[in-house]
Amino acid sequence: MGDSGESPYDVAYTDLQSLYMLNTKIERAEAAVDSYLSVARDCERCFAVHLFPGSLTENAADCAHLFEGYLTEMERYRVSLNRLKRRLHSTLDLVRSIVAAFKYPS
């Protein structure tokens, strides 16, 4: 490394741009999953209001289970996206500090 000001890492400003684009895609996916969850919860509430306990037919019970499964799956996607975003932000911080340290050496 020495006084050359060169980074021992193969990191460039374009890597930061790629990470920011990935962040944008994750945010879009989060918005989509949140929207799907909202619609599914509204449908589930509507379904529950219009069916009375004891009047559930086999098909209606199957439909209720489908809602539960769908909501659970969407919640898992939401958790995964949140975890991915946290890791991305950690990586962004690291890459930013590497690029800054070797772009403006002291």
Phi and psi restraints in degrees (value plus and minus 20) as a CYANA .aco file:
   2 GLY   PHI      39.1    79.1
   2 GLY   PSI    -166.1  -126.1
   3 ASP   PHI    -115.5   -75.5
   3 ASP   PSI     -11.8    28.2
   4 SER   PHI     -90.2   -50.2
   4 SER   PSI     -39.7     0.3
   5 GLY   PHI      54.8    94.8
   5 GLY   PSI      -9.9    30.1
   6 GLU   PHI    -110.6   -70.6
   6 GLU   PSI     124.6   164.6
   7 SER   PHI    -100.3   -60.3
   7 SER   PSI     118.2   158.2
   8 PRO   PHI     -95.7   -55.7
   8 PRO   PSI     -24.2    15.8
   9 TYR   PHI    -124.7   -84.7
   9 TYR   PSI     127.9   167.9
  10 ASP   PHI    -111.5   -71.5
  10 ASP   PSI      55.1    95.1
  11 VAL   PHI    -148.0  -108.0
  11 VAL   PSI     117.9   157.9
  12 ALA   PHI    -154.3  -114.3
  12 ALA   PSI     148.9   188.9
  13 TYR   PHI     -79.1   -39.1
  13 TYR   PSI     -52.5   -12.5
  14 THR   PHI     -84.1   -44.1
  14 THR   PSI     -48.0    -8.0
  15 ASP   PHI     -84.9   -44.9
  15 ASP   PSI     -58.8   -18.8
  16 LEU   PHI     -82.8   -42.8
  16 LEU   PSI     -63.8   -23.8
  17 GLN   PHI     -80.0   -40.0
  17 GLN   PSI     -62.3   -22.3
  18 SER   PHI     -82.6   -42.6
  18 SER   PSI     -61.3   -21.3
  19 LEU   PHI     -86.0   -46.0
  19 LEU   PSI     -58.9   -18.9
  20 TYR   PHI     -85.2   -45.2
  20 TYR   PSI     -58.4   -18.4
  21 MET   PHI     -85.7   -45.7
  21 MET   PSI     -59.1   -19.1
  22 LEU   PHI     -83.0   -43.0
  22 LEU   PSI     -60.0   -20.0
  23 ASN   PHI     -80.3   -40.3
  23 ASN   PSI     -61.8   -21.8
  24 THR   PHI     -81.5   -41.5
  24 THR   PSI     -61.6   -21.6
  25 LYS   PHI     -86.1   -46.1
  25 LYS   PSI     -59.8   -19.8
  26 ILE   PHI     -84.3   -44.3
  26 ILE   PSI     -61.6   -21.6
  27 GLU   PHI     -82.9   -42.9
  27 GLU   PSI     -58.5   -18.5
  28 ARG   PHI     -85.0   -45.0
  28 ARG   PSI     -62.1   -22.1
  29 ALA   PHI     -84.0   -44.0
  29 ALA   PSI     -61.0   -21.0
  30 GLU   PHI     -81.0   -41.0
  30 GLU   PSI     -63.1   -23.1
  31 ALA   PHI     -82.8   -42.8
  31 ALA   PSI     -61.2   -21.2
  32 ALA   PHI     -84.8   -44.8
  32 ALA   PSI     -66.3   -26.3
  33 VAL   PHI     -83.3   -43.3
  33 VAL   PSI     -61.9   -21.9
  34 ASP   PHI     -80.2   -40.2
  34 ASP   PSI     -60.9   -20.9
  35 SER   PHI     -84.8   -44.8
  35 SER   PSI     -64.9   -24.9
  36 TYR   PHI     -80.8   -40.8
  36 TYR   PSI     -61.8   -21.8
  37 LEU   PHI     -82.8   -42.8
  37 LEU   PSI     -62.8   -22.8
  38 SER   PHI     -82.2   -42.2
  38 SER   PSI     -67.2   -27.2
  39 VAL   PHI     -83.5   -43.5
  39 VAL   PSI     -64.4   -24.4
  40 ALA   PHI     -84.3   -44.3
  40 ALA   PSI     -60.5   -20.5
  41 ARG   PHI     -84.6   -44.6
  41 ARG   PSI     -61.0   -21.0
  42 ASP   PHI     -82.9   -42.9
  42 ASP   PSI     -62.9   -22.9
  43 CYS   PHI     -83.5   -43.5
  43 CYS   PSI     -62.0   -22.0
  44 GLU   PHI     -82.8   -42.8
  44 GLU   PSI     -62.8   -22.8
  45 ARG   PHI     -83.3   -43.3
  45 ARG   PSI     -64.5   -24.5
  46 CYS   PHI     -81.7   -41.7
  46 CYS   PSI     -63.4   -23.4
  47 PHE   PHI     -80.2   -40.2
  47 PHE   PSI     -63.9   -23.9
  48 ALA   PHI     -87.6   -47.6
  48 ALA   PSI     -56.2   -16.2
  49 VAL   PHI     -89.0   -49.0
  49 VAL   PSI     -57.4   -17.4
  50 HIS   PHI    -108.0   -68.0
  50 HIS   PSI     -26.6    13.4
  51 LEU   PHI    -136.2   -96.2
  51 LEU   PSI     114.9   154.9
  52 PHE   PHI    -117.9   -77.9
  52 PHE   PSI     126.2   166.2
  53 PRO   PHI     -74.9   -34.9
  53 PRO   PSI     119.2   159.2
  54 GLY   PHI      69.0   109.0
  54 GLY   PSI     -35.6     4.4
  55 SER   PHI    -122.4   -82.4
  55 SER   PSI     -12.0    28.0
  56 LEU   PHI     -89.4   -49.4
  56 LEU   PSI     100.5   140.5
  57 THR   PHI    -102.2   -62.2
  57 THR   PSI     152.5   192.5
  58 GLU   PHI     -81.2   -41.2
  58 GLU   PSI     -61.0   -21.0
  59 ASN   PHI     -85.7   -45.7
  59 ASN   PSI     -60.6   -20.6
  60 ALA   PHI     -86.5   -46.5
  60 ALA   PSI     -59.4   -19.4
  61 ALA   PHI     -84.5   -44.5
  61 ALA   PSI     -60.7   -20.7
  62 ASP   PHI     -81.5   -41.5
  62 ASP   PSI     -60.0   -20.0
  63 CYS   PHI     -85.0   -45.0
  63 CYS   PSI     -61.9   -21.9
  64 ALA   PHI     -81.5   -41.5
  64 ALA   PSI     -60.3   -20.3
  65 HIS   PHI     -86.6   -46.6
  65 HIS   PSI     -55.0   -15.0
  66 LEU   PHI     -82.5   -42.5
  66 LEU   PSI     -62.6   -22.6
  67 PHE   PHI     -79.5   -39.5
  67 PHE   PSI     -66.6   -26.6
  68 GLU   PHI     -79.9   -39.9
  68 GLU   PSI     -65.8   -25.8
  69 GLY   PHI     -83.4   -43.4
  69 GLY   PSI     -63.2   -23.2
  70 TYR   PHI     -82.9   -42.9
  70 TYR   PSI     -65.9   -25.9
  71 LEU   PHI     -82.1   -42.1
  71 LEU   PSI     -61.5   -21.5
  72 THR   PHI     -82.5   -42.5
  72 THR   PSI     -63.5   -23.5
  73 GLU   PHI     -84.2   -44.2
  73 GLU   PSI     -64.2   -24.2
  74 MET   PHI     -84.4   -44.4
  74 MET   PSI     -57.5   -17.5
  75 GLU   PHI     -83.5   -43.5
  75 GLU   PSI     -59.5   -19.5
  76 ARG   PHI     -82.8   -42.8
  76 ARG   PSI     -62.0   -22.0
  77 TYR   PHI     -81.5   -41.5
  77 TYR   PSI     -61.0   -21.0
  78 ARG   PHI     -82.5   -42.5
  78 ARG   PSI     -64.9   -24.9
  79 VAL   PHI     -83.2   -43.2
  79 VAL   PSI     -62.9   -22.9
  80 SER   PHI     -83.1   -43.1
  80 SER   PSI     -62.6   -22.6
  81 LEU   PHI     -84.8   -44.8
  81 LEU   PSI     -59.3   -19.3
  82 ASN   PHI     -82.9   -42.9
  82 ASN   PSI     -63.7   -23.7
  83 ARG   PHI     -83.4   -43.4
  83 ARG   PSI     -64.7   -24.7
  84 LEU   PHI     -81.2   -41.2
  84 LEU   PSI     -61.4   -21.4
  85 LYS   PHI     -86.2   -46.2
  85 LYS   PSI     -60.1   -20.1
  86 ARG   PHI     -81.5   -41.5
  86 ARG   PSI     -63.8   -23.8
  87 ARG   PHI     -85.5   -45.5
  87 ARG   PSI     -59.8   -19.8
  88 LEU   PHI     -81.2   -41.2
  88 LEU   PSI     -63.6   -23.6
  89 HIS   PHI     -85.0   -45.0
  89 HIS   PSI     -57.3   -17.3
  90 SER   PHI     -83.1   -43.1
  90 SER   PSI     -63.6   -23.6
  91 THR   PHI     -84.8   -44.8
  91 THR   PSI     -61.9   -21.9
  92 LEU   PHI     -79.5   -39.5
  92 LEU   PSI     -64.7   -24.7
  93 ASP   PHI     -79.7   -39.7
  93 ASP   PSI     -64.6   -24.6
  94 LEU   PHI     -83.7   -43.7
  94 LEU   PSI     -68.8   -28.8
  95 VAL   PHI     -83.9   -43.9
  95 VAL   PSI     -61.8   -21.8
  96 ARG   PHI     -77.8   -37.8
  96 ARG   PSI     -64.9   -24.9
  97 SER   PHI     -87.6   -47.6
  97 SER   PSI     -56.3   -16.3
  98 ILE   PHI     -86.2   -46.2
  98 ILE   PSI     -67.5   -27.5
  99 VAL   PHI     -83.2   -43.2
  99 VAL   PSI     -64.0   -24.0
 100 ALA   PHI     -85.4   -45.4
 100 ALA   PSI     -59.7   -19.7
 101 ALA   PHI     -85.4   -45.4
 101 ALA   PSI     -52.9   -12.9
 102 PHE   PHI    -122.4   -82.4
 102 PHE   PSI     -27.6    12.4
 103 LYS   PHI    -105.2   -65.2
 103 LYS   PSI     -56.9   -16.9
 104 TYR   PHI    -144.3  -104.3
 104 TYR   PSI      48.2    88.2
 105 PRO   PHI     -83.2   -43.2
 105 PRO   PSI     128.8   168.8
